[in-house]
Amino acid sequence: MRTLNRRNLLKGSVAAACLTVPAVRAVGQTNSLSEIGKLLAPVPRARIFTARDIVTLDPSQPSAEAIAVVGTRILAVGALSEVQEMLGDQPFDVDDSFADKVIVPGFISQHDHPVLAALSMSSEILSIEEWALPTGTVPAVKDKADFMKRLTAAVEARTTPGEPVVTWGYHPAFYGPLTRADLDGISTERPILVWGRSCHEMILNSAALTAGGVTQAVVEAFDAASQKQSNLAEGHFWEQGLFAVLPHIASLVATPEQLRAGLELSRDFMHSKGITFGNEPGGILAKPVQDGVNAVFSSPDMPFRWSFMVDAKSMVASYADDGEVIARSEALQSWYYGMTSLAPRQAKLFSDGAIYSQLMQVRAPYLDDHHGEWMMEKELFERAFRVYWDAGYQLHIHVNGDAGLDRVLETLETNMRRNPRFDHRTVIVHFAVSAFDQVERIKALGAIVSGNPYYVTALADQYSEVGLGAERADSMVRLGDLSRAGVRWSLHSDMPMAPADPLFLMWCAVNRVTTSGRVAAPEQAVSAEDALRGVTIEAAYSLQMEEEIGSLVRGKRANMTILAENPLEVDPMAIREIEVWGTVMEGRVLPVPSSDRAAATQQDASAGPREAVSPNGAPAFDKAALEHALKVTHAHHL
């Protein structure tokens, strides 16, 4: 079957515009029966969508009033009369369903984590921020007292004996320390597991420790590094201590039923935010877990496609032979089907530690003189970079601190000098703390950036006082400097590190308003149009998909997000309040379900007790699922 790409369809659209030529004349100019057959074949019926405005992000035609779709592709864009004229004799229907709406290119979720999102979203969410889910809005936690009150209510609401209560979102930098004794004050009979907002730590009550068989002897059997990051008396396990205790508690946190319910909730949440394509950087390397994800995300009724990127860190750590690293990476294609796929020749690497736990590597010391962490030893990082670079892969590199960014840029420059590549599009992912001099170096080396603007909103106030200081905290995610330097950038949420809500990400980037209501480093704010590009065409560019998605142009996939208002025209502070009607995904019209329907669906999906069983008899499912979730939260020295 001939591949229908943008170039082929562009040719087809020209042919469609000439359909008024009499068929007899056309047949007379053919040279074979097969060509005659093609001419006589019925032309597919087109569907023309009209709207109050269509924001195309096509520089040659920024705005339109009609867009024609045939099958999964865009056939024509422009004024209604122009589109109808272009179609000629081709049959079409005019759909005015969006006559009072605004169409923008389909939103792209450039960097999110389905398994981590599923496990956190299906828990009791008690977090530093509000979460507006299809099942209802979960308000932000005010303080530790509010957390304890709400967690107590969640525990008391459980009726199944022995069913654990897992909550996610507690942040000690906001609410103060939390210990085993605090949780025992709520219950000493029901297991309670508090998963920190950073996803790097857990606090367990005595019942959870007992249920997992975690004793002093178990902890003393951990390696030295894991013992240093474990405190049994306080029920606190972080970083390597959390990985060490994982086999004992995984069945309390991650079950197939919980994963499926969480994936369905995450799917509905992302659809409600207008997402039409998404990507998991650092793909799943446990087949039973990927099968569990595919059960939801590969389904033909998924409202968006999802790609998975090779976890380059794990690959180079597992295989000593460079050729085998690449062979094993490419073999992962067989794990995907339907609406999931392997991102072609793209891989994920890690530089330094996480932003939420302030483990990024920084040039100047932290205010309290604690130190950051490296997520890959220098030798392993450099080997991984070289292996995938020489194989022609695009590299997406997690980096949060300016010292961490120095390592990335030095390694990139070394490989550019050793083996020059054109249009490599190495992606600087997260881009939390950086220095002005690094922006020019990013430009000179041909790298691009995928920034998380939520860091400023959620963390700038707190980190001005704790860890970073005001200047570094306020200038996090310096998108303004990138724009002025001509560096291409996109936006991502790192769900659940931030809500996978492109309009909210736009709002964060445009306004840079912190939790206290002040504006942090206003010179780093960007325009609404640039922010819209950041969740559409620039996100597509960062995934090497700009010829397929990201703007509304003839030949591209018919991916559109339908909004109540134009984000380029409303007050910038109102961007996050714009209602998402739904999406058109490759020609399928997909309205966001009503809140009643979504709630009923989620209630059915999560009904009944969670059982610690594994699909297809795979005993390692719970451990593998939780291990993957923790790995993508950027714990170091895995």
Steps between C-alpha positions, in 0.01 A plus 500: 500500500638839405575719801281808519733772614466875485674531164281237334185654640602845386520360150161344552347827612615666181338221304181547700490864401497393135215251523283716278691372198264261315574138573493411127774746424707366788448141391610588150836614635572183698736229390376194688190329635635538855516878457146503363388304803652755732321786325164325509529408870267705720663798671461478879254735664656795681381660822537876534516634855422867551580701811492850642874496446761243404851568629719307257854597613580495130697822430362520147141485627478564877121505516217327315128438520476149353705183491426198279586150617510176303549190711780575746658792311447869434411568137449876496506804731369852436182698453193280457451610140865429419487155654180414313652623175812294558290186549335550160278200419620301803199432726508667841293583806525825693510445876409813698530332841790729587351819355523674837828336600869552427712228340871481577754233406465187712685534830808280541608352832873504430626335820274308741507172691188280472593238762614755756194714427272197526633393840501851645166610354322184620622558856359747753633827357602737778741737329647847495277592204140457394423215261194541276427140398210354300373357828501839671739764630738413782594820685858573600614411850522811718741377767595191697187515714285506189694203361453297817129579513438402140714187521313393814171539315631290210612224736170498687309476171661163420288197586699207358717348775871533432459717190793743491458874466756657267516878481716712272604865508641578847796740486707546819645828371144638507346320798787385721626151587262202501580185696380149571370623836280760327345229284460258791295773663250451218504119500718219625286236330456616141816537286566864407764594244575867434672550165678835494427768242845448352427125468846445647387408849237311699393505863333182629303436816561195717220303334653556157842392622347187651301425184820528296709303745741791544697437818826621646669188363368577151635856511837384634527274193482804268824623346678786674357776279144371541538474877610865514181596317268299723363583845295210631414674826332781305374268225681721249667364185644723230713471185695170521325406822170518315630273225630256761166475681306489173480116465335483843233766449434493124187285530352762733552778247486358146250239384368430149156620604634824639720555195209455261270726703775763518576478130134548416479799730820648351366437149176682577685782675733557206216487251307755705801732466502474119796267449519320164850349519731410787841356577660304785874578516696212646265221390394198700749213503277243674285318245217411745470867595503614137231240426295651781541847352420374151174352627379860534728718285516275191123470474349637175260715701784695665445875452871558427809312384790436735866433424771358725866594495795270563639510854864547395628501857369153573611368162866599535505379859370159388714432191876536474505471121410824321344319206277298728380820669363627169366160391314457828365854474361444152353161599263684735286596199326163527357596840261757351194490278178685428507845658844451659838506329873526559631850432732439203871536578453706815643426844488645851803575720538656844745755634429617854236458771141610543360848549237408760756347736760768416757246386599685183869574459560875525803720441466708816428324832149458638405737781513214750816350344335168412622350173333376187535158343597360162252256350764335281867460570702716260657202321164330445338826386774568248492144366121509460515836326768376259327168418165657415655806336704286261189294419322819388256520791344818629580535872260640759693578818349562843689785667395740776807683631747734331793273592300209360446700183873566475560125485239457227635784286861390541411146392298629207785722383750212530284282278431777251874551458568126483209405272317808366128459439252734337156558655561269796240687712643391832230595752580665834210368709358689805754789493438607858811685621724641228734793441479762228831393344358151446221629276746619235685171523176305448441708188854453368485122545165462322314367803137575582312519830189341648424706810261448788357845582309363798821499703472878530134494600532223758850542637644849452360640826613207714838457331574872536523433871612136501792372297537725197446857611288763326706566186538137394148403602331785314698450178425128471394389150632814329286476185528873430877473460457198272261690275727802476794274412301318231504162676199284417308381807188309593305441821427184695339404830692186602164371628451457793778748583254754359149455361497388136299808409642694203288810565628508857859460380441791262364705788807424710740595218317821406434633850768348730270557796605317816281351772517828691372694199819683412672492160839330501760639257253664259774533238482121460129506408400419142213589270177300480578406141843368590348306790238350266779401264670341800218248546443442127745551213813538716407192700460318168839631388663368817364153415599529130133497403453853368412366154212300650346696786525832683338740251193501277644460153397296196628145517554483875299281733161648579578564868317795652411626846163675529486793743232738621732802463809600305804478733674767292223752562387455861661671797821304569384425854188335355681248278476216749125558540419434133259208462610204289201371301690198375727397216510377144762226485588382150151591386313348794285753687547435872308726739609501863248284690273670750617496861220259594604248235868527590427451869291191428771355279765554766279356773456183299871481423613528859218316674589222742808422705845505347646153478872436492497279191689520172382460138572174320649363819794743488613521865728798439229731367450707814874544557569576133217753482608688810867478401427657163293772666786581735762490226327768300486724806874536454638314798878472462734202505231253391 
